[in-house]
């Protein structure tokens, strides 16, 4: 019987293997990786610049990798914080992959780095499916993007260990409905902590840094419900009575829903308390 091989399964399985190796490599050297995901214009770079500056001022050894399709603008901006920064240009690729990240870290990442921040490509679709070996995945949404972002991008928000709202200093001006945003986050990722921040005023930044450092010290993180779902693409190929795998049409082609594309798990079991996190309305 002729069978169509799903290339996405092979690609993601290869990436996951690389991610496991990278996570183990970083853990062995005492480095915690934080993966930052958001859409373009969410204020991710601005928030990261403040985080780096405060970490450096507090004596914490941090570093950052920032990924873009083109230009080194973000790396030059982040370097002002005084931390080692490296720009990765993806040449059109809409996401980072674990093997790509490892190649850029080898020979560059300072040995004493306690926290490595990875600013992913500005995109809430492709990057959501790729484990980068991180211990903490933070998904950001700005008040200017609207309250329905979690529902529009359920995989990205559904796999987050922490959700951060940015640009809260202009929330009133853009009529941001915080209660609706919280409800939508809970719908795709029940129990995930949500922290409100402003890079301009500094609100929530110290709380966010404290949480990140707690994870670096071994505190467990929230485990998304989505991470427990059936991992059809990566680890399972259960044949049914017709000889077709789960999720496979009679013609041999597979299909996938938006939330089961790559429900990888991270090695943490329970929520870490978020200092100052906004209570969900």
N, C-alpha and C positions, 0 to 999 in steps of 0.2 A: 504494500500500500504506500503510495506517495505521500510524504508528510512535509509540510512547510515548517522550516526551522525559524523560530522567532529570534532574530538577531539582537533585539533589544535585551532579551534574557541573557544572552552571552555577554553583551557589553556590560550590563549591570552586575552580573556575577563576577566578571573580571575586576570591575571597579571595587566591589565589596571586598574581594580578597586583598586588593591593594590597601583598602581602608583599614582592614584589620591589622595588616602589617604595620601601617603607619601609626595607628593608635598604640600598638604595643611598643613601637620604637620610641614614640614621644613619652609614653608612660615610663619607660626604662630610664630616660634621661631627666625625668621630673618636670616635663613640660605639658601643660594642659592647653588643648586647642579649642578655640571658640569660633564657630562658624556663624557669620552674620549674613542673613539673607533679607532682601527687600526688593521692591521695585525701584526703578530709577527715580531720583528726586525725593526720596523719603527722608533724607537727612542722615543717612547711614555714615557717610564720611565725616560730617560735622560732629556727630556723637562720638565716633571712634577717636577723632582727634582730641576731644576733651578727655575721654577715658585714658588714652595713652599719656597725656600730659599729667593727669592726676596720679596715675600709677607711677610714672617716673618721679614725680615730686615726692611720692611716698616711699621711694626706694625699692619698688617692685620691678624686677627685670622683665620687661615685656618687649614684644616685637610684633610686627604686622606685615602681612602679605595682602596686597590689594589687587584685584583682578578687573581688567577692563578689556573691551575689544580693541581699543586704541587709545593713545596718549598716555603720558605719565603724570598727568595733572594731580591725581589723588595721592600718588606716592610723594610728590613734592610737598603737597599740603600736609600730609600726615607726618612727614619728617620734621616739621616744625616743633612737634611735641618732644623731640629729643630721643625717641626710640628708634631702633633699627627698623627700616621699612624697605620692602622689596616690591616692585611692580611686576605683575605678570600680565603680559599681553596675549590674549587668546586667539588673535587673528581671525575673528569672526565667530569663534565657538561661543555659544551662549551660556556656558557653565564651566566651572573647574571640575577636574577629576582627580581622584586620590593619587594616581601615579604621576600626573602632571605636577601636583603640589609637592609631592615627595622629591621630585627631580629638582625643583627650585629651592627646597630647603637644604638639601645635601650640600655641605660645604659652605653654607651661608648662615644658617640659624645659630646665633650665639649659644654657647654651651650652657650658660646659666639662665637661659630664658625660662621664666616660670609660667607665663601665659603667652600663647601665640594667637593673635587675632587674625582671622582670615576674612577679609571683606570680599564676599563673592560677587560675581557679575550681577549687575542690577537687573534682576529678572526673578519672577516668582513662579515660573513654570519649570524650565530645565534644571536649575540648581536643586530644586526640591527633591529630585530623584537620586541625587548622588551623595553618598556618604563620603566625607572627606577625612574620616578618622577623628572627627571631633568628639570631645567629651560633653560639649554644651552647644546646642543649636539654638540661636536666637533669631526669631523672625520679627522684623520691624514693620510697622504700619504708621504712616503719618496722618495727622488730623486732616490734611488737605486731600487725602485719597478717598475719603468716604468710608462709611461704616460697614459697607457690604464686602470689603476686600476679603475677609476670612471665608465668606461663602463663595466668592468667585475663584479663590485659590485654596481649596480645601486641603490639597496635599501639602502645600507649603506650611500653612498654619496648623494643619493636623499633625505634622511631625515635629513641631516646635517643642523644645523643653521650656522655653520662656518666650512670651510675646511682649514686645516693647512698643509703646505708643510714643511717637516723636512729635516734636514741634507743638507741644501742648500750650506754649505761650501764646499761640494764635488760634487756639481751639474755639474761643468765643467768636472771633472775627469770621471764621469760616463756618460757624454754626455746626460744629462737630457734635454728634450725638454719642457721647461716651457710653451711655447705658446700652444703646443698640450695638455698639462695637463689642462690648463685653458679652452680650447675649450671643452674638454671631460667633465669637471665638469659642464660647462654651459649647456651641452646637457642633463644631468640628473637632474640638480638642477639650473635652470635659476635664476640669481641674487644673488646666495649665495656668501658672502664675502670669499675671499681666501687670507690667510696670509702666507708669507714665513718666515721661522724661521731656526735658527741653535742653538742648545743647546751648542755647542762647542764654538762658537764665541759670542753668546748672541744676534745675529741679530734677530729682531722681537719679542723677549721675553717681553720687556717692553710694546710694543704695544699690545701683546696678554693679558698680565695681566691687562692692562688698560681697555681693552674691557670686560674682565670677571668682573672686579669690577664695570664697568658701568652697566652691566646686573644686578649685585647684588644690585645696587642702583635703579633699576627699569626701565632701558632702554629696549625698545623692541628689539626682535631679528628677524632675517630673518625667514619668514615662508615658508618652502619648498612647491613647487607646489604639490609634491607627497602627502603632508598632506591633500590636498583638494580632493583627488580622492575618488571614491566610496568605502566606508569602508565595503566591503562585509563580511569579516570574523568576524568583531567585532559587527557591529550594524545593519546590513541589512540582510533580508532574503525575498526578493521580489519574489513571485512566478510568473511564466509566465503562459501562457495559458495551458501548459501541466502539470502544477502543480509542475514543477521543479524550484528550486531556481536559481538565477542568477549565472552563472559559473558552473552549474551542468550538468553532462552528463545524458543521458537517463537511464543509469543503476543506477543513484542515487549518483554516486561519484562526488565529486567536483574537480575542478582544479584551479590552481592559477598561475599567471605570476610572474616573479621575482620582479616586483615593486608594486604588490598589496597585498603582504602578510600581512602587518601590517602598513598601512599608518596612524599612530596615529598623533594627533595634539598636539602641546604644546601651552600654554596660552600666546602667544605673536603675535602681528599683523604685524609689519613692521620692515624693516631692521634697525639695529643699525649701525651707521657709525663705520668703523674699522680704527683706527688711523694707518697710515703707511701701510695699506693693499696694496698689489701689484695690480696694475691695470691689468685687464685681457687683454692680448695682442690681 
